[in-house]
Amino acid sequence: MRVLCVALLLVPPVTAIARAANAPAPYSESAAVLLNVSERDLNRIVVDAFHANGGPSFEGEKERVSSSVADLRYHARFSDPVIRLEKDGTARLSLDILDASLRIGRLERRIGGRQARCEEAGLDVDPGNPLAVQLTFGLTIENAALRLIPTGVEIPEAEERLHLVAPARCKNSPLPRRVLWWLGKSYFRRAVGKLDEVVLERARTGAARLEEKETLLTRRWEIPKKRDTDVEAGLRLFPESLDMSGGSLLVAMTASSTGPMSPSALPGRLDWTGPRPSGSFLGLSESFVNETARRAASNKASSQRKSTGNFRKLLTSNSVYALIPGLRKLDSKASVYFEVAFPSAPRFEFRRTDRGEALIRVLLTGVRIDVRKDEGGRQTVLGTLHVDSGRMAVVPFTNLLGGISFRIAENQWQVSSTGLEFDEDLVAATLQEITFGKIFATSYEPLLSRALRLGGTEFTPHSFAVAGRYLVIGLGEPRPPEGEDSAAAATRTGTLLGSH
């Protein structure tokens, strides 16, 4: 994002953007964003969610289960779940019940006109003989949302591995305890026989609750996020298709300004060249990034204010005469300020260097910097500097401090002027120097130093590549810091002014 902001950082923080007279045409792009989660990272997400929700140990109680069962208590200890992805679009989640105990405080039944009651009957899982559970579920896209659909549960050898526990005592019955337990076993046998159905129903309930929340399954992102002052809304991302044939979960998302579209109405399909990376990654198409940049630029509000900060200091110093010799003809610079306009958004290109590295190129054309003078509320244009072309290219890399840094590969500027004398060669050289400084600053102040979170699991950028029309950002576990104070010691808090 620093590359996108370079042009804005070269000029005062007041930017006037030319807007189209007509409303923009609807925009939709198939597979604009790709999110690939490897099986290994998918297991990290599942295990983190498992522990965040109380795992690996669970316990609970229920006062009344049915008319004959009351005061139910249980506790269980599970192994961490493991997910295996299948090429047919299904997945299998396996875990073991390592230790469990269920007790029924009161098991009641009417016998011979009396309300007989047995206490503390139940069942156990022997820690030396765990109970395996395997859940099968499908993954699909329905109504522009990723859905989890539990389809089956297997609990092999459940009857052998679940040990029935006789009641500690029975009351108010004409029959002895062993006879009552013989009769009561049928309840437990039925429960054990339906255990897979119970687990499947609970899984479906949990999946439904997950879909009700605005989670990663159903969330529809808007980029950039719309504000009240925006001229047009951002692009919304909708899950479009998924592919598990590569041993990972690859979700292709549609970018649309209107809403979800049927696959047949979407232009183009997945444009991918070369093998798919084995790990997790985020893929951004070149056209999607350019459309996002265009919308972000068109939503900038037009404004006129006097220059502030370093630009105000530049105007009040004699250094400005070197860049704009025509200002020497003015009696005073006190009422002079800059106003900048971007008639068109920067254009991005994704390319590869000769060494196969990812290269991000940014092209600017038509940028206009007006030198204005405020004379009693009447603004006069003294002259205009035209940035005819700006060509910047950077190679992204992961910084040892964390986050992303850039190495500059191209940095060319061409300018012209009207109405006021500018030293065009010096201005072009200054823009080139400032751009270099901003890019170099990322080496000690990396961007995006905070981890990306999917649910409660953290990911950080690990690599960069260009495949087809996509910038592919490899994602992985955050790397442990080499030293607790290394990042703090190498971070600058001031601005890079030495060569400006």
PLY file of the C-alpha trace (Angstrom):
ply
format ascii 1.0
element vertex 500
property float x
property float y
property float z
element edge 499
property int vertex1
property int vertex2
end_header
0.00 0.00 0.00
2.98 2.36 0.46
3.46 2.31 -3.30
-0.15 3.37 -3.82
0.34 6.22 -1.35
3.63 7.48 -2.79
1.88 9.86 -5.16
-0.29 11.22 -2.34
2.74 11.65 -0.09
4.52 13.73 -2.71
1.92 16.46 -2.45
0.05 18.32 0.31
-2.57 16.37 2.25
-5.29 18.23 0.38
-6.20 16.41 -2.82
-8.80 17.36 -5.38
-9.93 14.44 -7.53
-11.64 14.94 -10.85
-14.90 12.99 -10.98
-16.70 11.50 -13.92
-19.87 13.27 -14.90
-21.79 10.06 -15.41
-22.42 7.29 -12.91
-19.86 4.47 -13.19
-20.87 1.33 -15.04
-21.55 -1.80 -12.99
-18.45 -3.87 -12.41
-18.11 -7.61 -11.82
-15.01 -9.76 -12.00
-14.91 -13.50 -11.56
-12.12 -14.93 -9.36
-10.86 -11.44 -8.55
-9.49 -12.61 -5.20
-8.20 -16.09 -4.38
-7.88 -17.39 -0.83
-6.07 -20.69 -0.54
-5.78 -22.41 2.84
-3.52 -25.44 3.00
-4.61 -28.54 4.87
-1.95 -27.86 7.48
-3.14 -24.30 8.09
-6.76 -25.41 8.01
-5.92 -27.74 10.88
-4.32 -24.81 12.72
-7.55 -22.84 12.34
-9.69 -25.76 13.53
-7.46 -26.53 16.53
-7.29 -22.85 17.54
-11.10 -22.61 17.35
-11.39 -25.88 19.30
-9.27 -24.53 22.13
-10.93 -21.11 22.02
-14.27 -22.79 22.68
-13.10 -24.70 25.75
-11.26 -27.70 24.33
-9.79 -30.17 24.91
-11.86 -30.71 28.07
-15.60 -30.13 28.27
-18.05 -30.53 31.08
-21.68 -29.66 31.69
-24.93 -30.54 33.38
-28.65 -30.52 32.70
-31.35 -30.58 35.37
-34.05 -32.29 33.33
-33.44 -34.33 30.16
-36.79 -36.13 29.92
-39.64 -37.26 32.18
-37.51 -40.17 33.40
-33.99 -38.67 33.37
-32.87 -35.81 35.60
-29.69 -34.28 37.01
-27.38 -35.28 34.14
-23.69 -34.43 34.50
-20.79 -35.13 32.19
-17.16 -34.37 31.50
-14.98 -35.43 28.59
-11.43 -34.94 27.36
-10.76 -34.99 23.62
-7.73 -35.17 21.38
-7.14 -32.25 19.03
-9.27 -32.60 15.88
-7.60 -33.45 12.57
-9.07 -32.53 9.17
-8.39 -34.36 5.93
-9.50 -32.82 2.64
-10.78 -35.04 -0.16
-10.65 -34.17 -3.86
-14.41 -34.72 -4.24
-15.21 -31.65 -2.13
-15.74 -33.48 1.16
-13.70 -33.32 4.33
-13.24 -35.65 7.28
-12.74 -34.48 10.84
-11.36 -37.08 13.25
-10.79 -36.96 16.98
-10.67 -39.33 19.94
-12.61 -39.19 23.18
-9.69 -39.87 25.49
-11.58 -39.90 28.75
-15.25 -39.35 29.56
-17.79 -39.88 32.28
-21.56 -39.37 32.27
-23.74 -39.71 35.35
-27.50 -39.53 35.76
-28.46 -38.32 39.20
-32.00 -39.70 38.96
-33.31 -42.36 36.59
-37.05 -42.65 37.35
-39.68 -45.13 36.27
-43.11 -46.11 37.55
-43.13 -49.76 38.74
-46.04 -51.43 40.56
-47.76 -48.15 41.29
-44.60 -46.64 42.74
-42.20 -44.05 41.28
-38.99 -46.06 41.47
-35.71 -44.16 41.32
-32.12 -45.21 40.75
-29.22 -42.81 41.30
-25.77 -42.27 39.77
-26.03 -44.68 36.85
-23.99 -43.76 33.77
-21.26 -44.69 31.35
-17.51 -44.15 31.05
-14.80 -44.15 28.43
-11.65 -45.88 29.65
-8.56 -43.63 29.18
-6.67 -46.71 28.09
-9.16 -47.44 25.33
-10.19 -44.13 23.63
-13.32 -43.81 21.52
-12.74 -42.65 17.93
-15.18 -40.27 16.26
-15.13 -39.29 12.58
-17.35 -36.61 11.07
-17.81 -36.25 7.32
-19.02 -32.95 5.89
-19.33 -31.31 2.52
-18.08 -27.88 1.47
-20.07 -25.95 -1.08
-21.02 -22.46 -2.24
-24.71 -21.63 -1.87
-26.30 -18.18 -2.12
-22.87 -16.54 -2.35
-21.72 -18.07 0.94
-19.40 -20.92 1.85
-21.38 -23.62 3.65
-20.37 -26.53 5.86
-22.84 -29.41 5.59
-22.29 -32.33 8.02
-23.29 -35.52 6.20
-22.30 -38.43 8.42
-20.74 -39.63 11.66
-18.87 -42.85 12.36
-18.16 -44.06 15.90
-16.69 -47.56 15.48
-16.89 -50.00 18.42
-18.98 -47.57 20.48
-20.78 -50.34 22.38
-17.50 -52.06 23.30
-15.66 -48.90 24.34
-18.50 -47.24 26.31
-18.66 -48.95 29.70
-22.03 -48.92 31.48
-21.95 -48.04 35.18
-24.59 -49.56 37.49
-26.53 -47.20 39.78
-25.08 -46.64 43.24
-28.51 -47.11 44.86
-32.18 -47.52 44.01
-35.16 -46.38 46.09
-38.93 -46.83 46.37
-39.07 -50.02 44.35
-40.33 -53.52 45.11
-37.57 -54.93 42.92
-33.93 -55.33 43.91
-31.31 -53.01 42.47
-29.80 -55.58 40.09
-33.20 -56.19 38.49
-33.85 -52.49 38.12
-30.44 -52.07 36.53
-31.19 -54.91 34.12
-34.33 -53.02 33.09
-32.58 -49.65 32.98
-29.77 -50.83 30.72
-32.14 -50.62 27.78
-32.12 -46.80 28.10
-28.33 -46.66 27.85
-28.22 -49.16 25.02
-30.65 -47.03 23.04
-28.58 -43.95 23.81
-25.38 -45.65 22.68
-27.08 -46.97 19.56
-28.18 -43.46 18.60
-24.93 -41.75 19.57
-23.90 -41.18 15.95
-27.29 -39.60 15.20
-26.98 -37.36 18.25
-23.47 -36.24 17.28
-24.56 -35.58 13.68
-27.51 -33.50 14.82
-25.28 -31.49 17.13
-22.83 -30.94 14.26
-25.61 -29.65 12.01
-26.80 -27.33 14.75
-23.28 -26.02 15.24
-22.84 -25.46 11.49
-26.13 -23.55 11.36
-25.05 -21.33 14.25
-21.77 -20.68 12.50
-23.60 -19.54 9.36
-25.88 -17.25 11.37
-22.86 -15.30 12.53
-21.02 -13.01 10.14
-17.98 -15.26 10.05
-15.48 -16.02 7.33
-18.02 -18.41 5.86
-20.67 -15.83 5.06
-18.94 -12.46 5.40
-19.13 -10.24 2.33
-16.31 -7.76 2.36
-16.53 -4.29 0.89
-13.26 -2.85 -0.43
-12.76 -0.02 0.17
-15.32 0.22 2.95
-18.04 2.73 2.07
-18.25 6.00 3.99
-21.08 8.53 4.05
-19.09 10.97 1.89
-18.17 8.43 -0.79
-19.37 9.06 -4.32
-19.69 5.37 -5.15
-19.68 2.20 -3.11
-16.71 -0.10 -2.90
-16.52 -3.52 -4.45
-18.10 -6.36 -2.53
-16.47 -9.78 -2.45
-18.59 -12.92 -2.60
-17.42 -16.56 -2.51
-17.88 -17.88 -6.03
-16.35 -21.34 -6.23
-14.07 -23.68 -4.34
-11.54 -26.29 -5.35
-9.99 -28.97 -3.14
-8.23 -30.96 -5.86
-4.82 -29.57 -4.89
-4.92 -30.82 -1.31
-5.96 -27.40 -0.01
-9.11 -25.29 0.18
-9.05 -22.73 -2.65
-11.92 -20.23 -2.58
-12.34 -17.94 -5.59
-14.23 -14.72 -4.88
-16.20 -12.49 -7.20
-15.72 -8.73 -6.95
-18.93 -6.90 -7.80
-20.34 -3.42 -7.44
-23.93 -4.70 -7.57
-24.21 -8.09 -5.89
-23.73 -11.82 -6.48
-24.06 -12.97 -10.06
-24.65 -16.38 -11.54
-21.45 -18.08 -12.77
-22.67 -17.92 -16.38
-22.97 -14.13 -16.15
-19.44 -13.60 -14.89
-16.74 -12.59 -17.38
-13.72 -14.87 -17.59
-12.54 -17.63 -15.28
-9.50 -18.45 -13.22
-6.38 -17.24 -15.09
-3.55 -19.22 -13.54
-0.26 -20.26 -15.04
2.18 -22.71 -13.50
1.76 -24.98 -10.49
-0.30 -23.83 -7.56
1.72 -23.06 -4.39
1.49 -25.84 -1.81
0.97 -23.48 1.12
-1.66 -20.91 2.00
-1.80 -17.75 -0.07
-3.85 -14.71 -1.01
-4.11 -13.90 -4.72
-5.13 -10.45 -5.98
-5.88 -9.94 -9.66
-4.33 -6.95 -11.40
-7.70 -5.72 -12.70
-9.26 -5.95 -9.22
-6.47 -3.87 -7.67
-6.81 -1.24 -10.41
-10.59 -1.04 -10.02
-10.19 -0.73 -6.25
-7.65 2.08 -6.74
-9.99 3.86 -9.17
-12.88 3.74 -6.71
-10.71 4.86 -3.82
-9.53 7.84 -5.89
-13.02 8.78 -7.10
-14.29 8.82 -3.51
-11.80 11.45 -2.37
-13.64 14.64 -1.54
-12.58 17.85 -3.30
-11.18 20.41 -0.89
-9.14 23.62 -0.83
-6.92 24.52 2.11
-3.59 26.18 2.58
-0.56 23.91 2.62
0.51 22.69 6.06
3.37 20.78 7.66
6.55 20.29 5.67
4.98 21.86 2.59
4.24 25.02 4.54
7.86 25.02 5.69
8.98 24.58 2.08
6.95 27.58 0.97
8.25 29.78 3.77
11.88 28.83 3.13
14.12 30.02 0.33
14.46 26.44 -0.92
11.22 26.78 -2.80
12.84 29.30 -5.18
15.15 26.57 -6.47
12.15 24.46 -7.49
9.91 27.35 -8.59
12.06 30.31 -9.66
8.92 32.12 -10.82
7.95 32.75 -7.19
10.77 35.28 -6.91
8.56 37.75 -8.75
6.04 37.75 -5.87
6.22 40.28 -3.08
5.21 37.64 -0.51
4.65 33.88 -0.39
2.47 34.04 2.71
-0.78 33.43 0.82
0.60 30.86 -1.64
-0.43 27.20 -1.37
-0.46 24.02 -3.43
-3.50 22.19 -4.73
-3.18 18.77 -6.35
-5.52 16.89 -8.66
-5.41 13.27 -9.88
-7.72 13.12 -12.93
-7.13 9.38 -13.04
-6.11 6.81 -10.46
-2.65 5.23 -10.45
-2.45 2.11 -12.61
-0.89 -1.08 -11.25
0.93 -3.80 -13.16
2.10 -7.15 -11.80
5.22 -8.47 -13.49
8.20 -10.71 -12.77
11.84 -9.68 -12.72
14.52 -11.55 -14.64
15.20 -13.46 -11.42
11.56 -14.47 -11.11
10.74 -12.05 -8.26
7.38 -10.36 -8.00
7.44 -6.79 -9.29
4.69 -4.23 -8.61
4.71 -1.32 -11.04
2.72 1.89 -10.48
2.08 4.28 -13.38
0.90 7.86 -12.86
-0.23 10.21 -15.63
-1.90 13.59 -15.73
-1.21 14.62 -12.11
-1.59 18.38 -11.80
-0.09 20.55 -9.06
-1.53 24.07 -9.07
0.33 26.87 -7.31
-2.43 29.13 -6.02
-2.58 32.42 -4.22
-5.34 33.47 -1.85
-6.04 37.18 -2.27
-8.74 38.18 0.15
-10.85 35.07 -0.46
-10.23 35.11 -4.22
-8.03 32.24 -5.40
-5.76 32.81 -8.35
-3.79 30.13 -10.21
-0.23 31.36 -10.56
1.05 28.33 -12.45
0.71 24.60 -12.85
3.17 21.75 -12.72
2.10 18.75 -14.81
3.43 15.32 -13.91
3.23 13.91 -17.40
4.32 10.48 -16.25
5.57 8.77 -13.16
6.85 5.23 -13.32
7.65 3.42 -10.09
8.30 -0.28 -9.55
9.15 -2.15 -6.38
10.02 -5.71 -5.39
8.24 -6.68 -2.14
9.96 -8.83 0.47
9.33 -9.90 4.05
11.30 -7.96 6.61
13.15 -9.67 9.47
11.43 -7.19 11.77
8.05 -8.44 10.56
5.77 -6.96 7.93
6.52 -6.07 4.31
9.29 -3.92 2.84
10.10 -2.90 -0.74
13.19 -2.64 -2.88
12.90 -0.01 -5.57
13.43 -1.22 -9.15
12.17 1.69 -11.30
11.82 5.38 -10.50
11.28 7.72 -13.45
9.46 11.07 -13.60
8.70 13.48 -16.43
7.18 16.90 -15.73
6.20 20.06 -17.59
4.83 23.40 -16.45
2.66 26.31 -17.53
2.03 29.83 -16.27
4.94 29.98 -13.84
8.62 29.23 -14.15
9.58 25.86 -12.67
12.97 24.17 -12.73
11.48 21.08 -14.35
14.64 18.97 -14.19
15.11 19.73 -10.51
11.45 19.04 -9.74
11.65 15.68 -11.51
14.84 14.83 -9.60
13.21 15.87 -6.32
10.17 13.67 -6.97
12.54 10.83 -7.73
14.48 11.41 -4.50
11.36 11.65 -2.35
9.99 8.46 -3.87
13.25 6.67 -3.13
13.13 7.90 0.46
9.57 6.73 1.00
10.34 3.28 -0.40
13.62 3.01 1.53
11.80 3.90 4.75
9.96 0.58 4.61
13.27 -1.19 5.31
13.21 0.04 8.92
9.48 0.78 9.20
7.85 -2.25 7.51
4.22 -2.13 6.44
1.50 -4.49 7.62
3.48 -5.56 10.67
0.29 -6.83 12.31
-0.73 -10.40 11.51
-3.73 -11.26 9.37
-6.31 -13.20 11.38
-8.61 -15.93 10.08
-10.87 -16.55 13.04
-8.45 -16.74 15.96
-5.48 -17.95 13.87
-2.71 -15.59 12.81
-1.01 -15.47 9.41
1.81 -13.29 8.16
3.19 -12.79 4.62
6.02 -15.21 3.84
6.58 -14.80 0.10
5.55 -12.92 -3.04
5.10 -14.15 -6.58
3.26 -13.28 -9.80
1.25 -16.00 -11.51
-0.82 -15.05 -14.54
-2.77 -11.92 -13.64
-2.37 -12.43 -9.88
-0.07 -11.08 -7.22
0.30 -14.11 -4.95
1.12 -13.42 -1.29
2.23 -16.56 0.52
0.87 -16.83 4.06
2.14 -18.80 7.04
2.59 -18.86 10.78
4.11 -15.75 12.37
7.85 -16.17 12.73
9.13 -15.96 16.31
11.15 -12.79 16.91
14.91 -13.22 17.15
15.02 -10.94 20.18
12.43 -9.16 22.26
13.93 -5.73 21.67
15.20 -6.21 18.11
12.18 -4.64 16.41
11.99 -1.71 18.81
15.70 -0.98 18.49
15.58 -0.87 14.68
12.42 1.23 14.29
12.70 4.92 13.46
10.04 7.34 14.67
11.16 10.43 12.78
10.74 11.37 9.14
13.37 10.82 6.48
14.46 14.39 5.78
18.19 14.07 5.27
18.14 14.27 1.48
14.99 16.33 1.01
0 1
1 2
2 3
3 4
4 5
5 6
6 7
7 8
8 9
9 10
10 11
11 12
12 13
13 14
14 15
15 16
16 17
17 18
18 19
19 20
20 21
21 22
22 23
23 24
24 25
25 26
26 27
27 28
28 29
29 30
30 31
31 32
32 33
33 34
34 35
35 36
36 37
37 38
38 39
39 40
40 41
41 42
42 43
43 44
44 45
45 46
46 47
47 48
48 49
49 50
50 51
51 52
52 53
53 54
54 55
55 56
56 57
57 58
58 59
59 60
60 61
61 62
62 63
63 64
64 65
65 66
66 67
67 68
68 69
69 70
70 71
71 72
72 73
73 74
74 75
75 76
76 77
77 78
78 79
79 80
80 81
81 82
82 83
83 84
84 85
85 86
86 87
87 88
88 89
89 90
90 91
91 92
92 93
93 94
94 95
95 96
96 97
97 98
98 99
99 100
100 101
101 102
102 103
103 104
104 105
105 106
106 107
107 108
108 109
109 110
110 111
111 112
112 113
113 114
114 115
115 116
116 117
117 118
118 119
119 120
120 121
121 122
122 123
123 124
124 125
125 126
126 127
127 128
128 129
129 130
130 131
131 132
132 133
133 134
134 135
135 136
136 137
137 138
138 139
139 140
140 141
141 142
142 143
143 144
144 145
145 146
146 147
147 148
148 149
149 150
150 151
151 152
152 153
153 154
154 155
155 156
156 157
157 158
158 159
159 160
160 161
161 162
162 163
163 164
164 165
165 166
166 167
167 168
168 169
169 170
170 171
171 172
172 173
173 174
174 175
175 176
176 177
177 178
178 179
179 180
180 181
181 182
182 183
183 184
184 185
185 186
186 187
187 188
188 189
189 190
190 191
191 192
192 193
193 194
194 195
195 196
196 197
197 198
198 199
199 200
200 201
201 202
202 203
203 204
204 205
205 206
206 207
207 208
208 209
209 210
210 211
211 212
212 213
213 214
214 215
215 216
216 217
217 218
218 219
219 220
220 221
221 222
222 223
223 224
224 225
225 226
226 227
227 228
228 229
229 230
230 231
231 232
232 233
233 234
234 235
235 236
236 237
237 238
238 239
239 240
240 241
241 242
242 243
243 244
244 245
245 246
246 247
247 248
248 249
249 250
250 251
251 252
252 253
253 254
254 255
255 256
256 257
257 258
258 259
259 260
260 261
261 262
262 263
263 264
264 265
265 266
266 267
267 268
268 269
269 270
270 271
271 272
272 273
273 274
274 275
275 276
276 277
277 278
278 279
279 280
280 281
281 282
282 283
283 284
284 285
285 286
286 287
287 288
288 289
289 290
290 291
291 292
292 293
293 294
294 295
295 296
296 297
297 298
298 299
299 300
300 301
301 302
302 303
303 304
304 305
305 306
306 307
307 308
308 309
309 310
310 311
311 312
312 313
313 314
314 315
315 316
316 317
317 318
318 319
319 320
320 321
321 322
322 323
323 324
324 325
325 326
326 327
327 328
328 329
329 330
330 331
331 332
332 333
333 334
334 335
335 336
336 337
337 338
338 339
339 340
340 341
341 342
342 343
343 344
344 345
345 346
346 347
347 348
348 349
349 350
350 351
351 352
352 353
353 354
354 355
355 356
356 357
357 358
358 359
359 360
360 361
361 362
362 363
363 364
364 365
365 366
366 367
367 368
368 369
369 370
370 371
371 372
372 373
373 374
374 375
375 376
376 377
377 378
378 379
379 380
380 381
381 382
382 383
383 384
384 385
385 386
386 387
387 388
388 389
389 390
390 391
391 392
392 393
393 394
394 395
395 396
396 397
397 398
398 399
399 400
400 401
401 402
402 403
403 404
404 405
405 406
406 407
407 408
408 409
409 410
410 411
411 412
412 413
413 414
414 415
415 416
416 417
417 418
418 419
419 420
420 421
421 422
422 423
423 424
424 425
425 426
426 427
427 428
428 429
429 430
430 431
431 432
432 433
433 434
434 435
435 436
436 437
437 438
438 439
439 440
440 441
441 442
442 443
443 444
444 445
445 446
446 447
447 448
448 449
449 450
450 451
451 452
452 453
453 454
454 455
455 456
456 457
457 458
458 459
459 460
460 461
461 462
462 463
463 464
464 465
465 466
466 467
467 468
468 469
469 470
470 471
471 472
472 473
473 474
474 475
475 476
476 477
477 478
478 479
479 480
480 481
481 482
482 483
483 484
484 485
485 486
486 487
487 488
488 489
489 490
490 491
491 492
492 493
493 494
494 495
495 496
496 497
497 498
498 499
